[in-house]
Amino acid sequence: MRVYTGMDPRLPLREVAAHARRAEAAGFDGLHVAETVHDAFAAALLALEHTERLVVRTSVALAFVRSPLLTAYGAWDLARFSGGRFQLGLGSQVRQNIEDRYGMPWSPPVARMRDYVGAVRAAFEAFRTGEPPAYEGPHHRLTRMQPYFNPGPDPDTVAPRILLGGVGRAMCALAGELADGLVTHPTNSGPRWLATVARPALAEGIARAALPRTVELVAGTQLIAGPDRAALDAERERQRRLFAFLYSTPAYRATLDLYGWGELQDRLRVMVRRDDWSQLARHVTDEVLDTLVPMAVYEELPALITERWGGLADAVTVPLPVDPADDARIRDVVLALR
């Protein structure tokens, strides 16, 4: 099982290099770079510049707020710069964020993502050959690229692998059909969701693909790890607040429905509409939290992960310790999972 780690989305850019070096020294296969308050490509560049082995993946960069050509330029640059260690994770985001936070138009995400990935790959091929692209889809048209604007020809650079962030069944199936991998959201990474929704949908997509293919399923695991019980308890309360925020989003309700807790999402959504953020977490009971966000000290973590995700995921995400003094212990976890 491959093991990736992430990064606090609010980590200052000046601290990204040190974080990436710690992840590499701890033996992780790769680093996931989210896109919330920083540009994911900028943070990925810093991580790649200061590491030698680590795979760095946007997880996920938001597709529909960028033109596919701009995304392709950035991804190609990072792939060349790193000698192939960069991977492009793309996600759609929810409608309200696209329209009201980014000020961009919305359209049904699965069909648009299909078109978007096609356009990005057409740009990659243009960069490889030096020839202009010839891509025309329902949302994107790439047919013009004068030599002055083409970074190719570059037959030696391998196009970055493309992974999709997916929550719903249709997006998971699309990942199986045309992407190199699927990264599940923390809210839909539990074993029950992977077994009943993500895995079957991925298989459907793979069956639709023109050629046989292997698709990596990366579980964006939501778990709590620490050196001792006191650390676990402190992190548990932070995760309770994060849990309440995440599950207030209607798009993430499906996991709650699997357990019969759908009404929790209704309550959380009402509070968010009132801007009542301070009381969100009190609605998340211990039963809900313990079921969906398990916790373990580092020595018990490999057994927990293997029990929950073994056989369901090809890779998992595990948090880097808050205290660098615990990095040796997380390295033991990574080695045990492999």
Disulfide bonds with the S-S distance in Angstrom:
none
